[in-house]
Amino acid sequence: MDYKVVLTSRAERDLFAAVTFLAEKNPAAAQRAGNSLLDAAESLRLLPFRGPMMKHRTDLRKLSHPPYYLIVYRVNESARLVEIIRFWDARRNPGQLHLP
């Protein structure tokens, strides 16, 4: 049975900011990047534990999405739910990555 994938409001804002930034230079590329990030997040419905646990937050996992993004998420096994916490541009200062 598949897991349900949901985005937090913070993840939605991250995705919107990334797509908006890219769209200033190339709207088509921005659309592709946004869709690709959403597809990667949605793929966690089949294999939610494939991303490694975060070093200092073992309740969270991360999935690398080349070339620059991390998808930070939490798995609730009993509810069969994957909660996308952040879409993080890994070129940014990691000290600015605020997690719940």
HELIX and SHEET records of a PDB file:
HELIX    1   1 SER A    9  ALA A   23  1                                  15    
HELIX    2   2 PRO A   27  GLU A   42  1                                  16    
HELIX    3   3 SER A   43  ARG A   45  5                                   3    
HELIX    4   4 PRO A   94  GLN A   96  5                                   3    
SHEET    1   A 4 LYS A   4  LEU A   7  0                                        
SHEET    2   A 4 LEU A  81  ASP A  89  1                                        
SHEET    3   A 4 TYR A  69  ASN A  76 -1                                        
SHEET    4   A 4 ARG A  61  HIS A  65 -1                                        
END                                                                             
